[in-house]
Structure formats: C-alpha cells, structure tokens
C-alpha cells in the first residue's frame, strides 16, 4: 500500500469514489470513450459482485457510490476496472495512480453523495438537468429503466422489477442503516 494512504475497506460501508484521468486530461470527451467506461463498469460489477448506487462519467474523471465486493477488497475491483478501461482506450498513461475513497456510513451522507454525483454535469455546464447527461445513473433514478450499468438503490430496487427480482437474497442495497 502507498505510504500515507489509508483505506477503510471490509467495513460493510458504502464508498464514494473519485478517480481521474492522467493529468486530468479529457480522455472521456468522446461518447465512445464514455460508453467504453460504462461497459467496463458493468462487467466489473458482475465479476466482483458489488452494487452501484450512483455513478457519473465526466470528461476527465469518474464519481461512483458503490458497496464493497463480498469476496475481495474494493481496491482490487477498482484496479481491475481501471486496467480494463486503459486497455480498451488508446491514451497512455490513462489514469492517475490513486483514487479518492470516502466511507459513507449514514443516510445523510449517502443522499448527499448521490446528489453530488448526479449534479456534477450540471455544475460543469454540460447539461441543464442531471437526467440529460446520458453517462450517469440520474436517468435511472427518474425512470427506473435499466441502462448499460445495473443500478442498485433502495428506491429503484423497490420500484423496478428488473432490479428487484434479480437482486441476490440477503443483500441490502440502499442507504446505510
């Protein structure tokens, strides 16, 4: 582990993650690059079995709210995700080596993280409303329609049979309790 970097994983918390492209370059400026990331995120979610409550793909960085994978540390899953994206897109080096990870342990912070994630494209002037940004989970929150990335949230899971009926037993996506 990198000196001075402490991660609190295997705590059963949700995690607000941010990771950036090398030198904050806009490697996700094209629709194709954003689509590549979404597909890689869904493959990684399936492989490691973690839940995604919210995400957004910005031109030079990513925000996500996720659970911890059941069998490996979150850092292993994120390393796999970043590696798969960097193999599929031409820019080298693609990512900054570290990522920002905040444990979310209360419903208040959980809701704040989702709001922040979905409002990011609006704040940056990319769209007028969060649901207008195609590469985020905001649209799923409004319509309950499944997109490329399977989204898990307490409300979406309770409303959407595509999500609710496929949810593994004994798992509790949604706000921390």
MORAMO-V391906 format. One record per pair of residues at least 6 apart in sequence whose C-alpha atoms are under 7 Angstrom apart, sorted by the first residue. I is the first residue (numbers start at 0). J is the second residue. Records with the same first field share a line. If there is no record, write none. Layout:
I=J  J
This chain:
8=72  73
9=67  72
11=67
12=66  67  102  103  104
13=64  65  66  67  102  103  104
14=64  65  66  100  101  102  103
15=63  64  65  100  101  102  103  112
16=62  63  64  98  99  100  101
17=60  61  62  63  98  99  100
18=60  61  62  98  99
19=59  60  61  94  95
20=26  59  60  93  94  95
21=92  93  94  95
23=59
24=59
25=58  59
26=58  59
27=33  57  58  59
28=58
33=56  134
36=84
37=147  148
38=147
39=80  83  84
40=80  148
41=147  148  149
43=76  80
44=50
47=68  76
48=68  69
49=65  66  67  68  69
50=65  66  151  172
51=64  65  66  150  151
52=64  65  150  151  152
53=63  64  113  136  150
54=62  63  64  116  135  136
55=61  62  63  116  117  134  135  136
56=62  134  135
62=116
67=73
85=93
103=109
104=175
105=175  176
106=174  175
109=174
117=129  135  137
118=129
120=126  129  132
121=127  128  129
126=132
129=137
130=137  138
139=145
140=155
143=155  159
151=172
152=172  173
153=172  173  174
156=162  163
157=163
